[in-house]
Amino acid sequence: MADTGNAEAAGDEVVVTGYRGPAEVSGPEFPATVRVFGTGNAMAARGGIANTGYIHTLTVQRMPREPAAWPHQVGVIPAPARAFQHRAEAARLRAAVEGGGTAVLSQVLTGMGGVGKTQLAADYARTAWDEKSVDVLFWVTASAQSSVVSGYAQAGVELCRADPDDPDLAAKQFLAWLAPKHGQRPCRWLVVLDDVADPSDLIVHPDDPGNRYSLWPPASPHGRVLLTTRRRDAALFGDGRRRIEVGLFTPAESAEYLTEALKAQGRTEPADQLAALADDLGHLPLALAQAAAYLIDSGETAVTYRNLLADRDTTLTDLAPDSLPDEQATVLAAAWSLSIDRADTLRPAGLARPMLHLAAMLDANGIPQRVLTGETARAHLAAHRTAGGPTSEPVPVSVSDAVRALRALDRLSLIDHQPDTPHQAVRIHQLIQHATRDTHTPHQNDQAARTAADALVAAWPEIERDTDLAQTLRANAAALTGLAEDVLYESDGVHAVLVRVGASLGVTGQVAAAVEYFQRIAGVAHGRLGPDHPHTLAVRGELANWRGEAGDVVGAAATSAEVLEHMERVLGNDHFATLAARCTVARFRGEAGDAAGAAASLAGLLADQVRVLGDEDPYILAVRGELVRWRWRAGDAAGAMDASAELLEHLVRVRGNDDVITLSTRGNIACFRGEAGDAAGAAAAFAELLTDQVRVLGEDHPDTLTTRHNLACFRGEAGDAAGAAAAFAELLTDRVRVLGENHPSTLTTRGNIACFRGEAGDAAGAADAFAELLADRVRVLGEDHPDTMATRRFVARWRGRAGDAAGAAAAYSELVEHMVRVWGPDHPETLTARGNVAYWRREAGDAAGAAAAHAELLPDRVRVLGVDHPSTLKTRHNVAWCQGEAGDAAGAADAFAELLADRVRVMGEDHPDTIATRRCVAYWRGMQLLMNRLLDEQGQ
């Protein structure tokens, strides 16, 4: 070897020039001896090693480097985001430090991906460094165990003279160095572990007791630990570690961020559009940042971006900017993919992903746990389990498995699972939902939508005792419809969940909303399925029903008649739906004023139903109940009482004592009893019924509240006015709590309280209370609702009882105008209001006007109601009385005598009205004799 050149080393380098042999192998090509000369010069500096000449074995021992001086930083703190927002969480972090005293201070920032945990931690660390409140600051991205160990090892090399060739040992040395030492200068340190992906990563060599150690920094009165993570595992908390949940931006923070980010690039957008965009993005900081970058790069407006986001065919990837802002590494669409992967590996493996897909189809603001853990949802989880390999049959999923799948998603901050609030146990960010749907095919999303709809129907209670649950279920159905309406109107018809939503609105008192809802889906069904599809007709039938409940009995009758005509043509006369439609038509015929016609129609329907369905069919029992009701309202009290007793016996035998229809029938019988004059007996019957309804339906069920209402009414009619008033006051409190201030039943209770106020002697106060109630009923129900009409009647009545007879007559006249317009001149209520106009005219001193009004009313009542109807007989009473007051005592006596014969025939000898008529005959006979005597005296 000759002239091998010079060598130069610097720093810690090792440089050799010359020959390093001999080789450890032998052979002709590897000589045993080598002569070396002219090998050049060697130079070493700053601890380097240089050699010139022959080297066979070289042992190098490095000199330990001096520890870095304080203050010292290890790792790179991420740069501040554009338009960084100083949030409440930052204040909580600082407050914890200030209040920490000498205690160990470890804080864990946890939250879903994209909420800005890293930026909050970076701001906290940067502030501590700038304020010189720490001597050593350590930052590492802790998404993998190896990253933490490497970071600790580097800190050990720089601060503890650790050997860089042994990372485990160097990491342990750094952790030991962080522990306080007696007699040594204290070091104020801050260790930031950013984005811990798995709590188990913080234990090194967990299965090797001899080498196992924790990466959690040791306790020190001078040290702080800040950890950020998406995880919520119990292992991360406790032992003095303070948990801080990082949430979304507030609306104000979102608006300020977008405004500042765009302004920095010379862009402006209307404030209302930025606020709407922030709301569409769920105030997620990561989404706002990438949306702002997209707007800047593309030049699009906020309106355009929002339209794209709302388009079901647009994925989140489509809305990603070409270059990510703020050194971000992940587009929004992929922000949660690793978390989903990890959640799916947690026990029970393979269920988290299909559970998340189901939740992605429902309401982000709250999903009842029963929807996601019911039989329908569990079948979906079993069929789409993503772990365990293919099997011939899906492995059944238990309720506890479904709950554990929710817990797995919660541990990764993909959902918020709060089992203590079962109605809204699962909350999920709308963009996580969007991203989840983006990873599935349209067919898979449609399949999940059907499952979600079926799960909602299965979870919907038959009796809606809990109005909060009903509201949450409706909100979830609305969210599902917004995503997959087409799926819910497929060729087989309208999905049951759509009909259930409208019915739920109605039974909880939102009848106007139910009408509006069914109008919309009836239009959709007509367009998608055709006018003759059975489901289109069924929805139109629901529309007719709720129109009637809302007070539009004329419109309800017309719609139900049209539906019946279609059903008879399309389905046939004996189809179940046709028979049901006939019941609806009959009911609204009665509501429109023709009680006798309704009863006759229902009697014919009942015969056909028995022929087609058999006497034991449950639906026949409902028709029997309707027939009883309309017989009663048509004046056939005896027939109604006998039929209701027979019906109750039948219901108890077929459906049992606790069936809701059985309970309802008991209430009807109690009402009949009270209306027949036995108020005390009715009150006792309602008290017994109330006990059973509380047991079966619950205290807050609408039927239970209605029974409390009826009990209070008949207690009052039985003479216990004070007890009735107290009962109504308690009922009002519960109805406001359960149903809300504007629920029709709540308004009814206010009316009852006003009535008893008047009955207690405060007629003027009652009139004022009804006037206030009238304003609220007009606002909530509208001018033409029957309850609004009834309230107008009570305003007029209590004005009269307060002494304002003329005002009462005027109020009744105004009421008649409303009734004629809405119900027509022949409606029974219209006729009754006309009678009241006449009465209060007489009380105001207009006897002639009153007599004329009663005389005009009588032939209309005979024509509409018949000669034997109680109201017709009442009008004959009033005509006779006015005749007597006009001076014709003999004519009045004769008229009352004729009326008495008819009342005995229709009502019986002992009916209160019959007895009153006997007194009137006697009175006017006496008045006739007196007047005759006076005439005789004048003639003498």
Order of alpha helices (4+ residues) and beta strands (2+ residues): beta-beta-beta-beta-beta-alpha-beta-alpha-beta-alpha-alpha-beta-beta-beta-beta-beta-alpha-alpha-alpha-alpha-alpha-alpha-alpha-alpha-alpha-beta-beta-alpha-alpha-alpha-alpha-alpha-alpha-alpha-alpha-alpha-alpha-alpha-alpha-alpha-alpha-alpha-alpha-alpha-alpha-alpha-alpha-alpha-alpha-alpha-alpha
